[in-house]
Amino acid sequence: MDFGYLINLFKDALLKPEKLWSQESAKNFTLQELLKFPVTPTIVMVAAISSILILIFGYKVPFAPVAVHSSLSDVIIGFIGTVVMFLVTVTLFGWLSAYIASLFGGKNDFIRGVLMIFLVSIPSLIGRAVSPLPYIGTIVSVGLGIYTLILLYKAPCFFLDLPEENRTKNFILFLIIAFVVSIVLGVTLGSLFQPTLPTISTAS
């Protein structure tokens, strides 16, 4: 795993997203290459950081002064679930984004759709990784989640040649369908990685 590359990937995803888009899209990945590296190492690193912080601080219930403490086995199951769910989601949403863009004058390019979803998701992945941190974790996670939505609004014009006048309609339709798909994935595949009932205590 090339940690230097991944650190630069995270940094550019936050600070220079369009530069990152140009660099990565020029590599002409196949789907297998893209999922092998950088997608899988990225989500493994994020899931590992999140798991370590969860073991230290517990899960933080958003905007509530409680911590949910899980066993090591549950954290390991959560780690595996995070990796599997992201790989499935980034692939499915990549196809979905390319198909929807084609309805509004963009390209139906599956691989570029997957690359787009992966790159714009990196800020929200970072937010997810640090979310267990006391006090600031939830705020950072929400902020980076909003930033990902902003990038998702802009990115189809770059990756899928979507006409700018259609990006609002494209964005709204994608969000609606992605929301429904996320619920379906959550109650089907996600249910396989549900932890046992945890202990709840007052968070410091």
Beta strands, then each sheet from edge to edge (+ up, - down):
strand 1: 59-60
strand 2: 66-69
strand 3: 199-202
sheet 1: 1+ 2- 3+
end
